[in-house]
């Protein structure tokens, strides 16, 4: 079975070849001859969609209000149920973003698409070798719309927080009532290891059951008592309709399970890119050893924050995600959820099936 073989290979090969990675990370130049991030051809999902549009294999449909959004999601096989909503002013279109006009993100295993009312479409798409490629698409109806690559995004998306490779970011930031960040009260980089008390600041999180105290759905009103921002109301939000008019949105949910998968996946994607880049630019075993332990530990959900209570989403994302497979001869899948003690039933990331993982250089495997 492929799962067993890959896990065995990772444990035996990667742990011997790699080691602890984290605070000692140093930047790998995107201009390195082995990388050439800005000049080498790419074959990520957005680049492929652009090609299909140019060759008249695909025609994006333009709709009132949402522009190309729905058609983009359909052509990239991104489920609407994956929608998560961010109201913190911490991204490219921050002047447009706030609690009454959040930025929504839709995602699958290799690409994330972001949309905000009255703005343009953003996309971050993982190339199997080059890492995450960033794009924008103007919401203007034309015959052959094309996503435009935006290397200017690297000013934020290459840093310690992305492991010094072009990568994904998912922040948890305490915000004022208008969505402006108040970093002095809380600024975290959440993933599946993070305490829930630090997660989801600046995010909407809808659920029918949640794991206790978190920062989602809350803004700081009394700076003298920041702990007062978290209330029973912020902890128990079933629909975005309780916060703003959702008629312009594809979904009235920012599903808690989707948010948890998204934050797991963002760091996993960055670790895959970092391991691939490092294996291409160095043959120094001690350097490689500094990467793998966290890579493998993260892949296997080592140090995952346990759930203190059952989690239940709202949008149907969990059911949609789990049905995607693949499954072994006993019907088991790495996409099956637990949601009572931990996130996934089997503690090995489904990202082991990603094209980026498959394309890791031999020294990284």
C-alpha positions as MATLAB code, in Angstrom:
seq = 'XXXXXXXXXXXXXXXXXXXXXXXXXXXXXXXXXXXXXXXXXXXXXXXXXXXXXXXXXXXXXXXXXXXXXXXXXXXXXXXXXXXXXXXXXXXXXXXXXXXXXXXXXXXXXXXXXXXXXXXXXXXXXXXXXXXXXXXXXXXXXXXXXXXXXXXXXXXXXXXXXXXXXXXXXXXXXXXXXXXXXXXXXXXXXXXXXXXXXXXXXXXXXXXXXXXXXXXXXXXXXXXXXXXXXXXXXXXXXXXXXXXXXXXXXXXXXXXXXXXXXXXXXXXXXXXXXXXXXXXXXXXXXXXXXXXXXXXXXXXXXXXXXXXXXXXXXXXXXXXXXXXXXXXXXXXXXXXXXXXXXXXXXXXXXXXXXXXXXXXXXXXXX';
ca = [
       0.000    0.000    0.000;
       1.395    3.362   -1.028;
       0.752    5.005    2.346;
       2.802    2.374    4.175;
       5.675    2.473    1.691;
       5.917    6.251    1.720;
       5.762    6.452    5.501;
       8.462    3.808    5.820;
      10.635    5.645    3.330;
      10.174    8.919    5.154;
      11.007    7.491    8.561;
      14.086    5.592    7.416;
      15.383    7.982    4.774;
      14.383   11.434    5.910;
      15.178   11.118    9.584;
      18.642    9.775    8.772;
      19.232   12.450    6.148;
      17.720   15.415    7.962;
      17.135   16.678   11.514;
      15.725   19.535   13.565;
      14.559   22.569   11.605;
      13.102   25.772   12.940;
      14.761   28.793   14.472;
      18.045   28.154   12.611;
      16.447   28.575    9.184;
      18.326   30.845    6.816;
      17.145   32.336    3.572;
      17.637   30.428    0.337;
      17.879   33.014   -2.426;
      15.094   32.715   -5.013;
      17.751   33.761   -7.564;
      20.034   30.815   -6.783;
      20.995   29.017  -10.050;
      19.365   25.835   -8.769;
      16.093   27.681   -8.080;
      15.644   30.679  -10.438;
      12.219   31.306   -8.932;
      11.272   34.255  -11.130;
      12.586   32.989  -14.476;
      11.991   29.245  -14.700;
       8.771   28.042  -16.355;
       6.072   26.980  -13.911;
       3.290   24.415  -14.143;
       1.123   25.196  -11.157;
      -2.672   25.063  -11.383;
      -3.093   28.776  -12.162;
      -0.422   28.699  -14.880;
      -2.217   25.715  -16.374;
      -5.583   27.488  -16.208;
      -4.073   30.515  -17.963;
      -2.822   28.236  -20.739;
      -6.203   26.561  -21.165;
      -7.902   29.958  -21.394;
      -5.422   31.175  -24.040;
      -5.962   28.011  -26.085;
      -9.759   28.368  -25.862;
     -10.118   25.136  -23.913;
     -11.772   27.037  -21.060;
     -13.929   30.136  -20.955;
     -14.389   31.785  -17.581;
     -17.904   32.996  -16.867;
     -18.376   36.486  -15.438;
     -21.222   37.103  -13.002;
     -22.625   40.181  -11.338;
     -21.070   40.983   -7.969;
     -18.642   38.076   -7.773;
     -17.124   38.436  -11.235;
     -15.091   35.394  -12.225;
     -14.989   33.863   -8.750;
     -17.454   30.993   -9.125;
     -16.088   30.020  -12.536;
     -12.507   30.058  -11.234;
     -13.406   27.727   -8.384;
     -15.196   25.343  -10.726;
     -12.224   25.173  -13.103;
      -9.752   24.612  -10.275;
     -11.925   21.993   -8.518;
     -12.102   24.068   -5.344;
     -15.241   23.407   -3.266;
     -17.336   26.331   -2.095;
     -17.567   24.504    1.244;
     -13.887   25.342    1.787;
     -14.691   29.036    2.249;
     -12.987   30.666    5.239;
     -13.402   34.361    6.055;
     -10.796   36.795    7.387;
     -11.699   40.262    8.675;
      -8.255   41.463    9.824;
      -6.612   44.114    7.659;
      -3.472   42.060    7.134;
      -3.338   41.351    3.402;
      -2.881   42.997    0.016;
      -6.374   44.502   -0.126;
      -6.535   45.542    3.529;
      -8.293   48.911    2.927;
     -11.330   46.985    1.633;
     -11.371   44.401    4.421;
     -13.182   44.553    7.740;
     -15.724   42.712    9.897;
     -18.607   43.732    7.612;
     -16.645   43.018    4.411;
     -14.291   40.096    5.082;
     -11.870   38.551    2.643;
     -12.909   35.015    1.775;
     -10.463   32.265    0.876;
     -11.265   29.046   -0.964;
      -8.698   26.261   -1.252;
      -7.772   22.746   -2.245;
      -4.509   20.831   -1.820;
      -2.459   23.036   -4.157;
      -4.100   26.435   -4.634;
      -5.875   29.100   -2.585;
      -8.129   31.741   -4.152;
      -9.041   34.901   -2.231;
     -11.904   37.297   -2.960;
     -13.154   40.478   -1.335;
     -16.120   42.534   -2.467;
     -15.174   45.408   -4.804;
     -11.661   44.017   -5.177;
      -9.636   41.786   -7.459;
      -9.084   38.043   -7.190;
      -5.872   36.814   -5.565;
      -4.418   33.340   -5.982;
      -1.513   31.464   -4.421;
      -0.696   28.262   -6.270;
       1.977   25.712   -5.388;
       4.200   24.761   -8.291;
       5.481   21.178   -7.907;
       9.095   22.409   -7.831;
       9.241   26.178   -7.442;
       7.009   26.659   -4.432;
       4.057   29.001   -4.145;
       3.438   31.337   -7.099;
       1.312   34.442   -6.531;
      -1.237   35.897   -8.955;
      -3.978   38.487   -9.264;
      -6.911   38.723  -11.669;
      -8.795   41.938  -12.325;
     -12.565   41.674  -12.111;
     -13.214   43.071  -15.581;
     -15.120   41.091  -18.199;
     -12.856   40.368  -21.183;
     -12.651   37.604  -23.788;
      -9.601   35.847  -22.366;
      -8.916   36.918  -18.783;
      -5.437   36.063  -17.549;
      -4.037   35.809  -14.049;
      -0.982   38.062  -13.699;
       1.976   36.758  -11.739;
       2.910   39.068   -8.848;
       6.430   38.583   -7.536;
       5.957   41.743   -5.470;
       4.054   39.517   -3.010;
       7.412   38.078   -1.963;
       8.060   41.162    0.163;
       5.688   39.607    2.724;
       5.603   35.979    1.630;
       9.338   35.254    1.938;
      10.327   35.587    5.576;
      10.942   33.654    8.771;
       7.199   33.035    8.944;
       7.251   31.195    5.589;
      10.523   29.357    6.375;
      12.335   31.780    4.030;
      10.741   30.377    0.879;
       7.856   31.812   -1.170;
       5.078   30.440    0.948;
       1.698   30.667    2.574;
       0.828   32.710    5.643;
      -2.064   32.305    8.060;
      -1.866   34.755   10.948;
      -3.906   35.017   14.115;
      -4.032   38.715   14.995;
      -6.054   40.608   17.588;
      -7.946   43.396   15.821;
      -9.802   46.601   16.568;
     -13.528   46.799   15.709;
     -12.675   47.966   12.165;
     -10.313   45.022   11.570;
      -7.074   46.985   12.075;
      -4.446   44.783   13.731;
      -3.469   45.391   17.324;
      -0.280   43.370   17.353;
       0.606   44.290   20.929;
      -2.332   42.200   22.177;
      -1.639   39.092   20.115;
       0.095   38.101   16.878;
       0.485   34.377   16.233;
       1.287   31.963   13.393;
      -1.137   29.119   14.064;
      -0.916   25.556   12.847;
      -2.126   22.238   14.236;
       0.374   22.442   17.122;
      -0.828   25.813   18.419;
      -2.901   26.209   21.589;
      -6.470   26.995   20.636;
      -6.317   30.049   22.879;
      -3.929   31.596   20.299;
      -5.832   30.642   17.165;
      -8.081   32.502   14.757;
      -7.687   36.127   15.796;
      -9.080   38.186   12.913;
     -10.920   35.180   11.453;
     -14.558   34.245   11.429;
     -15.081   30.682   12.643;
     -18.493   29.050   12.348;
     -19.266   25.825   14.180;
     -21.946   23.751   15.832;
     -19.379   22.568   18.380;
     -15.962   24.079   19.099;
     -12.907   23.125   21.219;
     -13.227   25.728   23.956;
     -11.669   29.177   24.140;
     -10.284   30.729   20.925;
      -9.876   34.200   19.392;
     -12.183   33.768   16.406;
     -15.097   36.150   15.766;
     -13.765   38.606   18.368;
     -12.435   42.176   18.301;
     -10.838   44.120   21.115;
     -13.128   46.836   22.453;
     -11.580   47.473   25.861;
      -7.746   47.612   25.580;
      -7.528   47.690   29.354;
      -9.216   44.285   29.552;
      -8.225   42.414   26.378;
      -9.453   39.109   27.787;
     -13.003   40.475   27.716;
     -13.069   40.265   23.910;
     -13.739   36.513   24.088;
     -17.349   35.840   25.023;
     -19.864   33.051   24.760;
     -21.164   34.782   21.635;
     -17.759   34.847   19.926;
     -17.116   31.204   20.805;
     -20.420   29.981   19.395;
     -21.154   31.359   15.932;
     -23.092   29.093   13.572;
     -23.503   31.423   10.606;
     -21.884   34.561    9.227;
     -25.401   35.920    8.830;
     -25.172   36.828   12.509;
     -22.290   39.216   11.710;
     -22.983   40.818    8.308;
     -25.102   40.609    5.162;
     -23.948   37.438    3.394;
     -26.088   37.727    0.264;
     -23.050   38.787   -1.796;
     -21.043   35.747   -0.684;
     -20.968   32.193   -2.005;
     -21.479   30.747    1.476;
     -22.677   32.011    4.873;
     -19.991   29.945    6.634;
     -16.347   30.025    7.651;
     -16.295   26.403    8.713;
     -14.156   25.513   11.735;
     -12.942   22.278   10.140;
     -11.965   24.124    6.956;
     -10.054   26.684    9.030;
      -8.164   23.927   10.856;
      -7.276   22.121    7.636;
      -6.194   25.407    6.055;
      -3.806   26.282    8.890;
      -2.334   22.753    8.879;
      -1.852   22.846    5.129;
      -0.195   26.270    4.969;
       2.833   25.208    6.994;
       2.958   21.770    5.380;
       3.204   23.407    1.948;
       6.023   25.645    3.170;
       7.905   22.693    4.649;
       7.650   20.802    1.360;
       8.991   23.794   -0.565;
      11.786   24.399    1.944;
      12.900   20.765    1.879;
      12.865   20.748   -1.921;
      14.827   23.967   -2.250;
      17.391   22.979    0.365;
      17.993   19.638   -1.325;
      18.650   21.474   -4.608;
      21.106   24.061   -3.277;
      23.223   22.055   -0.819;
      24.689   18.605   -0.342;
      25.758   19.390    3.215;
      24.298   16.650    5.391;
      24.208   18.692    8.625;
      22.249   21.409    6.836;
      19.803   18.886    5.452;
      19.474   17.289    8.868;
      18.164   20.579   10.230;
      15.081   20.294    8.045;
      13.727   16.802    8.246;
      12.749   16.217   11.829;
      10.250   19.038   11.833;
       9.170   18.040    8.321;
       8.497   14.454    9.382;
       7.121   15.384   12.802;
       4.750   17.880   11.230;
       3.702   15.385    8.559;
       2.813   12.904   11.319;
       1.075   15.483   13.555;
       3.636   15.131   16.333;
       2.908   17.679   19.092;
      -0.596   18.315   17.747;
      -2.694   20.278   20.225;
      -5.331   17.831   21.528;
      -9.004   18.633   21.293;
     -10.723   19.204   24.611;
     -14.173   18.776   23.099;
     -15.838   17.509   19.947;
     -15.704   19.758   16.876;
     -18.517   20.044   14.357;
     -18.490   22.270   11.294;
     -21.295   24.055    9.502;
     -20.707   24.081    5.752;
     -20.362   20.376    4.974;
     -16.635   20.795    4.344;
     -15.669   17.809    6.496;
     -17.911   15.458    4.535;
     -16.747   16.871    1.185;
     -13.073   16.651    2.129;
     -13.270   13.132    3.571;
     -15.010   11.787    0.463;
     -12.105   12.741   -1.791;
      -9.935    9.756   -0.830;
      -7.837    7.969   -1.956;
      -8.609    4.875    0.111;
      -6.783    1.642    0.734;
      -8.234   -1.865    0.401;
      -9.838   -1.530    3.853;
     -11.528    1.752    2.996;
      -9.168    3.896    5.074;
      -8.161    7.371    3.967;
      -5.783   10.039    5.233;
      -8.661   12.473    4.712;
     -10.845   10.877    7.363;
     -11.460   13.056   10.406;
     -11.497   12.306   14.106;
     -12.687   15.699   15.483;
     -13.074   14.388   19.027;
      -9.516   13.923   20.286;
      -7.550   15.250   17.318;
      -8.083   16.634   13.829;
      -7.476   13.565   11.637;
      -8.268    9.919   12.308;
      -4.875    8.769   11.014;
      -1.922   10.967   12.026;
      -0.265   11.356    8.639;
      -0.965   14.362    6.447;
      -2.972   13.897    3.260;
      -0.388   16.240    1.680;
       1.778   13.156    1.219;
      -0.319   12.645   -1.929;
       0.351   16.131   -3.297;
       2.217   16.698   -6.546;
       4.702   18.904   -4.696;
       5.538   16.031   -2.335;
       5.909   13.630   -5.253;
       8.353   16.045   -6.911;
      10.710   16.414   -3.958;
      14.319   15.820   -5.072;
      15.827   12.451   -4.194;
      17.981   13.832   -1.319;
      14.782   15.043    0.343;
      13.257   11.575    0.270;
];
